[in-house]
Amino acid sequence: MSGLRVERFTALAPAELESWHALRAANPALDSPYFHPGFSAAVHAAGRPVHVAVARDGGTPVAFLPHHREGRLLRPVGWPGADFQGPILAAGTGFRPLDLLGNGAAAYTFDHLVEAAPGFERWVVSRRPSPYLDVTGGLAGYLGRASRSGKENMGQARRRAAKAGRELGELRFVAASSDPKALARVIELKRAQYAATGAKDYFAEPDRVRLLDGLLRARDPGFGGVLSTLHAGEHLLAAHFGLRSGAVLHWWFPVYDPAFARLSPGWILLRELVAAAPALGVARIDLGRGEDEYKRRAKTGESVVCQGVVTRNPVRRAVASALSEARAIARSVRSRRKP
């Protein structure tokens, strides 16, 4: 494998994009929609420049790593909204992360690197679970694999759905909506949630709103955004905007109207989506990194994603390790405080 050459995403030739597709298709660890070139294309089109490090063997591309450059720092494409990260390459192919550095770039930082990414082991400072739902066979198939708490929550969701129908009006679920007004409502509710919890507002950056708008309009049969909505009568109870590629749907921006929190509309929405999975051609729903209670209850399995930084600077790496340890302690404290 020759050294990496970096170029803008839009400079990639059609043959190079074909190689990207072929490499991804040959590596099961890269089936997440975040590794599809359509994600990089959508991020770039939304106004945030994407560069791609390309490695070749005898002129043939053997690895791609899309990223952003912020001064001397490199970040994975779509950061901080990319829940899976890493180089696109065939299984068993080597990769030299230090080749990413140079020409003024001092570090490549990652927070959702797939554990199977080769060459990154020495740069990993922590690992976190990334839960998923195996929805092969739809709701019946899922319930056959779910934990006791998962089955109980799905049962409660069925009963609360019936209650919502009685109190608010007919329940309507749309698995794949193209309504831009519904997407605008998702973003509005998500921003309100960020404000209420004190979390950083992901949508404060306009390019991220444009990203979701563009993904909703994507017409690539192999990749795009998926907007699912749940109404009761005239009321939007809950909605979700995610990414889809092949048989994988990534659970990305779920929201619900706090006015109907007593009905646990998020669980009703998730139940409807699991039931609709066969019709959508979905076999797995990735919930993304995190140990939220609902993810712990709903999951049928989990993968692992890694956090760390590629750097030649030992001080920078030591700081990353210290921050990771501090966050782990904080998570442990929060967990012990939960009733």
C-alpha positions as CSV (number, residue, x, y, z in Angstrom):
1,M,0.0,0.0,0.0
2,S,1.4,3.3,-1.0
3,G,1.2,6.5,1.1
4,L,-2.0,8.4,1.4
5,R,-3.0,11.1,-1.0
6,V,-5.6,13.6,0.2
7,E,-8.1,15.3,-2.1
8,R,-11.5,16.9,-1.9
9,F,-14.5,14.6,-2.0
10,T,-15.7,16.2,-5.2
11,A,-12.4,15.5,-6.9
12,L,-12.9,11.7,-6.7
13,A,-13.4,10.1,-10.1
14,P,-16.3,7.8,-10.8
15,A,-13.9,4.8,-10.9
16,E,-12.7,5.7,-7.4
17,L,-16.2,5.9,-6.1
18,E,-16.8,2.5,-7.6
19,S,-13.8,1.2,-5.7
20,W,-15.2,2.7,-2.5
21,H,-18.5,0.8,-3.0
22,A,-16.6,-2.4,-3.8
23,L,-14.3,-2.2,-0.8
24,R,-17.3,-1.5,1.5
25,A,-19.4,-4.3,0.1
26,A,-16.5,-6.8,0.7
27,N,-16.2,-5.8,4.4
28,P,-19.1,-6.7,6.7
29,A,-17.8,-4.4,9.4
30,L,-18.6,-1.4,7.1
31,D,-22.3,-2.0,6.5
32,S,-23.3,1.1,8.5
33,P,-24.7,3.9,6.3
34,Y,-22.0,6.2,7.7
35,F,-19.5,4.3,5.5
36,H,-21.5,4.8,2.3
37,P,-20.0,7.5,0.0
38,G,-23.5,9.0,0.0
39,F,-23.0,10.2,3.6
40,S,-19.8,12.0,2.7
41,A,-21.4,13.5,-0.4
42,A,-24.4,14.8,1.7
43,V,-22.1,16.3,4.3
44,H,-20.0,18.0,1.7
45,A,-23.0,19.3,-0.2
46,A,-24.5,20.7,3.0
47,G,-21.5,23.1,3.2
48,R,-18.9,21.4,5.3
49,P,-15.9,20.5,3.2
50,V,-15.0,16.8,3.1
51,H,-11.5,15.6,2.2
52,V,-10.6,12.0,1.5
53,A,-7.3,10.2,2.2
54,V,-6.8,7.6,-0.5
55,A,-4.3,4.8,-0.4
56,R,-3.4,2.9,-3.5
57,D,-1.6,-0.3,-4.4
58,G,-0.2,-0.1,-7.9
59,G,-2.6,2.7,-8.8
60,T,-5.7,0.8,-7.5
61,P,-7.4,2.4,-4.5
62,V,-7.3,0.1,-1.5
63,A,-8.4,2.4,1.3
64,F,-10.5,5.6,1.7
65,L,-10.8,7.7,4.9
66,P,-13.2,10.7,4.6
67,H,-12.5,13.5,7.1
68,H,-12.7,17.2,8.0
69,R,-9.7,19.4,8.7
70,E,-10.0,22.0,11.4
71,G,-6.7,23.8,11.7
72,R,-4.1,21.1,12.6
73,L,-6.8,18.6,13.7
74,L,-8.5,16.0,11.5
75,R,-11.9,14.6,12.4
76,P,-14.1,11.8,10.9
77,V,-16.6,12.9,8.3
78,G,-19.8,14.1,9.8
79,W,-18.3,14.7,13.3
80,P,-19.8,15.1,15.8
81,G,-22.8,13.3,14.3
82,A,-21.1,10.3,12.9
83,D,-21.8,7.2,15.1
84,F,-19.5,4.9,13.2
85,Q,-16.1,5.9,11.9
86,G,-13.0,4.4,10.3
87,P,-11.2,3.7,7.0
88,I,-13.1,2.0,4.1
89,L,-11.0,-0.9,3.1
90,A,-11.3,-4.6,2.4
91,A,-11.2,-7.0,5.4
92,G,-7.7,-8.0,6.3
93,T,-6.1,-5.0,4.6
94,G,-3.5,-3.1,6.7
95,F,-3.7,0.6,7.4
96,R,-1.1,3.1,8.8
97,P,-2.9,5.8,10.7
98,L,0.2,7.9,11.1
99,D,0.2,8.4,7.3
100,L,-2.8,10.7,7.9
101,L,-0.5,13.2,9.6
102,G,1.7,15.7,7.8
103,N,1.2,18.8,5.7
104,G,0.4,20.6,8.9
105,A,-2.0,18.0,10.3
106,A,-0.9,17.1,13.8
107,A,-3.6,14.7,15.0
108,Y,-6.6,12.6,13.9
109,T,-9.2,12.2,16.7
110,F,-12.0,9.7,16.7
111,D,-14.9,8.9,19.1
112,H,-16.9,6.1,17.3
113,L,-14.2,4.1,15.5
114,V,-15.3,0.6,14.7
115,E,-13.3,-1.9,16.7
116,A,-12.3,-3.8,13.6
117,A,-10.4,-0.9,12.1
118,P,-6.9,-2.1,11.5
119,G,-3.8,-0.2,12.7
120,F,-5.5,1.9,15.3
121,E,-5.1,-0.3,18.3
122,R,-2.2,1.7,19.9
123,W,-4.2,4.9,19.6
124,V,-7.3,3.8,21.4
125,V,-7.8,5.2,24.9
126,S,-11.3,3.9,25.6
127,R,-14.1,1.7,24.3
128,R,-17.9,2.0,24.6
129,P,-20.8,-0.2,23.7
130,S,-23.0,0.5,20.7
131,P,-26.3,-1.4,21.0
132,Y,-28.4,-2.7,18.2
133,L,-31.7,-4.5,17.5
134,D,-31.8,-7.6,15.3
135,V,-35.2,-7.1,13.7
136,T,-35.0,-10.0,11.2
137,G,-38.6,-11.3,11.0
138,G,-40.1,-8.0,12.2
139,L,-41.8,-7.7,15.6
140,A,-42.2,-11.5,16.2
141,G,-38.6,-12.1,15.3
142,Y,-37.4,-9.3,17.6
143,L,-39.5,-10.5,20.5
144,G,-38.0,-13.9,20.2
145,R,-34.6,-12.5,20.7
146,A,-35.3,-9.6,23.1
147,S,-34.5,-9.5,26.7
148,R,-37.2,-9.7,29.3
149,S,-37.2,-5.9,29.8
150,G,-37.3,-5.4,26.0
151,K,-40.4,-7.6,25.8
152,E,-42.0,-5.9,28.7
153,N,-41.5,-2.4,27.2
154,M,-42.8,-3.5,23.9
155,G,-45.9,-4.9,25.6
156,Q,-46.4,-1.7,27.4
157,A,-46.0,0.2,24.2
158,R,-48.8,-1.8,22.6
159,R,-51.1,-1.0,25.5
160,R,-50.2,2.7,25.5
161,A,-50.7,2.9,21.7
162,A,-54.3,1.6,22.2
163,K,-54.7,4.2,25.0
164,A,-53.4,7.0,22.8
165,G,-55.9,6.0,20.1
166,R,-58.8,6.1,22.5
167,E,-57.9,9.5,24.0
168,L,-56.4,11.4,21.1
169,G,-57.7,9.8,17.9
170,E,-56.6,7.2,15.4
171,L,-53.0,6.2,15.6
172,R,-51.1,6.6,12.3
173,F,-47.5,5.5,11.7
174,V,-45.6,6.4,8.6
175,A,-42.4,4.4,8.2
176,A,-40.9,6.5,5.5
177,S,-42.3,10.0,5.2
178,S,-41.0,12.6,2.7
179,D,-42.8,15.5,4.5
180,P,-40.3,18.4,5.0
181,K,-42.6,20.0,7.6
182,A,-42.4,16.9,9.7
183,L,-38.6,17.0,9.5
184,A,-38.7,20.6,10.6
185,R,-40.8,19.6,13.6
186,V,-38.3,16.9,14.4
187,I,-35.5,19.5,14.5
188,E,-37.6,21.9,16.5
189,L,-38.4,19.2,19.1
190,K,-34.7,18.1,19.2
191,R,-33.5,21.6,19.8
192,A,-36.0,22.1,22.6
193,Q,-34.7,18.8,24.1
194,Y,-31.1,20.1,24.0
195,A,-32.2,23.3,25.7
196,A,-34.1,21.6,28.4
197,T,-31.3,19.2,29.2
198,G,-28.4,21.6,28.9
199,A,-26.9,19.6,26.0
200,K,-25.0,21.2,23.2
201,D,-27.3,22.1,20.4
202,Y,-26.3,20.0,17.4
203,F,-28.5,22.0,15.1
204,A,-27.0,25.4,16.0
205,E,-24.8,25.0,13.0
206,P,-26.9,25.6,9.8
207,D,-25.1,23.1,7.7
208,R,-26.4,20.3,9.9
209,V,-30.0,21.4,9.2
210,R,-29.1,21.4,5.5
211,L,-27.6,18.0,5.9
212,L,-30.9,16.4,7.1
213,D,-32.8,18.3,4.5
214,G,-30.5,16.9,1.8
215,L,-30.7,13.4,3.2
216,L,-34.5,13.4,3.2
217,R,-34.4,14.3,-0.5
218,A,-31.8,11.7,-1.4
219,R,-33.1,9.3,-4.0
220,D,-30.2,6.8,-4.1
221,P,-31.9,3.3,-3.7
222,G,-28.9,2.2,-1.6
223,F,-28.6,5.1,0.8
224,G,-30.6,8.0,2.2
225,G,-32.4,9.5,5.2
226,V,-35.5,7.8,6.6
227,L,-38.1,9.9,8.4
228,S,-40.7,8.0,10.5
229,T,-43.6,9.7,12.2
230,L,-46.3,8.6,14.7
231,H,-49.5,10.6,15.0
232,A,-52.6,10.2,17.2
233,G,-55.4,12.2,15.7
234,E,-53.9,15.6,14.8
235,H,-51.1,15.2,17.2
236,L,-47.5,14.3,16.3
237,L,-46.5,12.1,19.3
238,A,-43.0,11.1,18.2
239,A,-40.8,10.9,15.1
240,H,-37.4,9.7,14.1
241,F,-34.9,10.7,11.4
242,G,-32.3,8.1,10.6
243,L,-29.9,6.8,7.9
244,R,-30.5,3.8,5.8
245,S,-28.1,1.7,3.7
246,G,-29.0,-1.8,2.6
247,A,-30.5,-3.8,5.5
248,V,-29.2,-1.4,8.1
249,L,-31.1,1.5,9.6
250,H,-29.3,3.8,12.0
251,W,-31.3,5.3,14.8
252,W,-30.1,8.9,14.7
253,F,-32.5,11.7,15.9
254,P,-35.5,10.3,17.8
255,V,-37.9,12.8,19.4
256,Y,-41.2,12.9,21.1
257,D,-43.6,15.7,22.2
258,P,-43.1,16.2,26.0
259,A,-46.8,16.9,26.3
260,F,-47.5,13.2,25.7
261,A,-44.6,11.8,27.8
262,R,-47.0,9.8,29.9
263,L,-47.7,7.6,26.9
264,S,-44.0,6.8,26.3
265,P,-44.4,7.6,22.6
266,G,-40.8,6.9,21.9
267,W,-41.4,3.2,22.7
268,I,-44.6,3.2,20.6
269,L,-42.6,4.6,17.7
270,L,-39.8,2.1,18.1
271,R,-42.3,-0.8,18.3
272,E,-44.0,0.4,15.0
273,L,-40.6,0.7,13.3
274,V,-39.5,-2.8,14.4
275,A,-42.9,-4.2,13.0
276,A,-42.3,-2.3,9.7
277,A,-38.7,-3.5,9.3
278,P,-39.5,-6.4,6.9
279,A,-41.4,-4.1,4.6
280,L,-38.5,-1.7,4.6
281,G,-36.0,-4.4,4.0
282,V,-34.3,-3.7,7.3
283,A,-32.7,-6.5,9.3
284,R,-30.8,-4.4,11.9
285,I,-31.4,-1.1,13.7
286,D,-28.2,0.4,15.1
287,L,-29.0,2.5,18.2
288,G,-25.6,4.2,18.3
289,R,-23.1,4.5,21.2
290,G,-24.5,5.0,24.6
291,E,-25.8,3.3,27.7
292,D,-29.2,5.0,27.9
293,E,-31.8,3.0,29.8
294,Y,-34.0,2.5,26.8
295,K,-31.1,1.2,24.7
296,R,-30.1,-1.2,27.4
297,R,-33.7,-2.5,27.6
298,A,-34.4,-2.6,23.8
299,K,-31.1,-4.1,22.5
300,T,-30.6,-7.6,21.3
301,G,-26.8,-7.2,21.0
302,E,-24.1,-4.6,20.9
303,S,-20.9,-3.8,19.0
304,V,-18.0,-1.8,20.4
305,V,-16.7,1.6,19.2
306,C,-13.4,3.2,20.2
307,Q,-12.3,6.7,21.3
308,G,-8.8,8.0,20.9
309,V,-6.3,10.2,18.9
310,V,-3.6,9.4,16.4
311,T,-0.7,11.7,17.2
312,R,3.1,11.8,17.4
313,N,2.7,14.1,20.5
314,P,2.8,12.1,23.7
315,V,1.3,15.0,25.7
316,R,-1.7,15.2,23.5
317,R,-2.3,11.5,23.9
318,A,-1.9,11.7,27.6
319,V,-4.5,14.5,27.8
320,A,-6.9,12.3,25.7
321,S,-6.4,9.4,28.1
322,A,-7.0,11.6,31.1
323,L,-10.2,13.1,29.7
324,S,-11.4,9.6,28.8
325,E,-10.8,8.4,32.3
326,A,-12.6,11.4,33.8
327,R,-15.6,10.8,31.6
328,A,-15.7,7.1,32.6
329,I,-15.7,8.1,36.3
330,A,-18.5,10.6,35.7
331,R,-20.6,8.0,33.9
332,S,-20.1,5.6,36.8
333,V,-21.1,8.2,39.3
334,R,-24.3,9.0,37.3
335,S,-25.1,5.3,37.0
336,R,-24.8,4.8,40.8
337,R,-27.1,7.7,41.4
338,K,-29.9,6.2,39.3
339,P,-32.8,4.7,41.3
